[in-house]
Amino acid sequence: MTEETVIGLLLAGGRATRMGGGDKCLRLLAGRPLLAHVIERLGPQVSLLLLNANGDRARFSTFGLPVAADSPADFAGPLAGILAGLEWARRERPGHPLLLSVPTDAPFLPRDLAARLQAARRAEGADIAMATSGGRTHPVVGLWPVALAKALRAALVEEGLRKVDIWTARYRVATVDFPIGDFPIGAVDPFFNANRPEDLAEAERLATLAS
């Protein structure tokens, strides 16, 4: 399993209620959409990128990415976005057995995320690999086998499951800790996410200091 076999899934299907609604990933940071920062970080690590988003796809047309909507389409949370990505990969890219999901409000993602998650998954013989930092697990930053698509659909549709950690508890999960402080200006969590307006303001401050 090499980096060339991994699809990067950009999760943008949420309602962004803490940001006041709308497309959080299109909010500007240092003059560019948050989504552009995430693409810049993750793009070189994977063979192709897929955007998970709901509604009119035209608003993302400038990014030139394929778009997969949530399935089921009832704002079922990040598992629905991951399922959309897994099923798209199984259908459109059968030669890509792995999917790496990330949130689109995390502009400082590690540049070695894919490589380290793949290495841990192989070394531990795990089904799934997830990132941790600062003592916290980031359930939506994960490396998923496309082969789990059918099982995830059953969990979502037949069981009504919504929590990522409840589903992943059924599988062997390798975790990789990413240190806080790799950012050029010091102690910044690489999975810092701009959930609220004040978080976006802090990201703007950090981006300015790093420039």
N, C-alpha and C positions, 0 to 999 in steps of 0.2 A: 504494500500500500504506500504510494508516494503522494506527494503534494498534488501531482497532476490529476489524481483521481477524485479530488475533493471539490464539491460545490459549496460556495459560500452563500448562506441564506441570511438576508438582511431583514430583520423583523420590524415591520412598520405597520402592522395591522391593528394596533390598539387605538383607543379613543382619546388618549392624551388628556384625560380629565384634569390632572394636576397642573397641566400647562395651559388650561383654558380651552381645550378642544382643538380640533383641526389637525393638521399634519405636523407633529412635533419635529419630525426629521427634516422638514423644510424650513424650520427656524434658522436664522442666520447666526453663524459663529465666525468671527474674524472675516466677515464679508462673504462667506460661503455657507450653503446649507449644511446642517449637521450631517446629512446623508453623504455629502461629498467628502467630508472628513473620514467617515467610516469606510467609504469605498477606497479612499487613498490608503488607509491602513490595511484593510483586509484583501483588497484586490490582488496584490502581488503574491499573496500566500496560497491562492486557490486557482483552479483552472478556469472557473467562471463564476459569476455572481448572479443570484436570483433574488428579486425583491418580493417580499410578502406584504401585500397591501390590499385594502378593500376599497370599493367605490370606483370612480372614474380613473382609469389607468393613464389617461392623457396628461394628468398633472405631473407625472414622472417621466414623460417622454424625453426630456432633455438628457436624461441619464443613460438612455439606450439600453436598458436592462429588461429581461423578461420579467413579467409580473405574475405571481400566483396569489389568488385571493384565498381567504380562510375557507376551510371546509371541515366541519359544518360552518355555515355563514351566520352565526348568531353571537359573535364576539365572545367566543368560548375561551379566550385567553391565549397565552403563548403556545400551548400544546396544539391549538388549531392551526397556528402559523407554521409550526414545525411539521405537522401532518401535511399541510399544503405543499411544503417544500419537499418532503419525502416522496409524496405521490407524483409531483412534477418530475423529480429526478428519475423515479422508476419508469415513468412514461417517456420522457424526453431525452434522458441521458443514461441509458441502461449500463453504460460502461463506467459509471461513476458510483461506486458503492458507498461513499461517505458524504455526509452533509454536515457542514459546520455553521451553526446558527449563532448570530450575534444581534444585540439590540442596536437600533439606529440612533440612539441618543447617547452613545458612548464614544466620544471623539478621540480618546487617547488609548485605544486598544493596543495590546502588545503586537509588535511586528513579527514575533516568533510564535504566535498563538497556535496556528495550525500545526506547525512542526512539533511543538511540545505536547500538544494533545494527542497527536498521532503516535508519538514515541511512547507515551504513557499507556495508551490503549494497547499497543503491541506488547510492551514489556509486562503488563499485568494480565494479559489475556482477557481484557474487559470487553464488554459490549459497547459501552458508552464512556466518553471521557468528558469531564467538566472542569471549568476553571474555578479557582479560589483565590482570594486575596484578603489580607487583613483579617483573617479568621472567618471569612464569610464565603459560602459557596454561591456561585452565580449560575442558577439552573438553566437560564436561557443561553448561556455561553457554553455550548456543548457540541461534541462530535458524535453524530448519530449514524448508525448503519441504515441505509435505505431499506434494507430487508425488514426493518421494524414497522414499516408503513401499515401493513395489515393489522398488526396487533394494536397499534396506536389508534387506528380508526375504530376498532372494536371497543377500546377503552373509552374513547370520546363519545361515540354514538350509542353503544349498547349499555355502557356503565354510567355515562354521564360524568366521567372523570374530568377534573379541571386543573388539579394541582400537579405541577411538574414532578415534584419530589415524591409524590405518592406513586406515580407511574414508574419513575426510574428506580424506585426501591425494588421493583420486580427483576432488575437486571444487575449485572456486575458493573459497577461504575468506578473508573479510575479518576482521581482528582489530581490536578496540577496546581501548585501554588505559585502565583506570580507576585514578586516582591513589590511593595509600595516604595517608590523612590527612584524608579528607573527613568522617570521623566527628567529632562534636562534641568528643570528648575527645582527639583527636590521631591519631597514626599507627596506624590500624587498617586492615588489609586488608579491603576491602568484601566479599571472598569468603572471609573467615575461616570455617572450618567446624569444627564440634564433632564430630570423629571419635572422640575418646577421652574418658574421664571428666575428665582434666585440662584438655582443651580446653573442655568444658562449664563447668568451674569458672572458667576464664579468661573465657568469654563472660558468665558471671554477674557477674564483677568489672567488666567493661566496661559491661554494662547498668546496673549500680548506679551507676557513675560518671557515666553519661550521663543518668540520671534526675533 
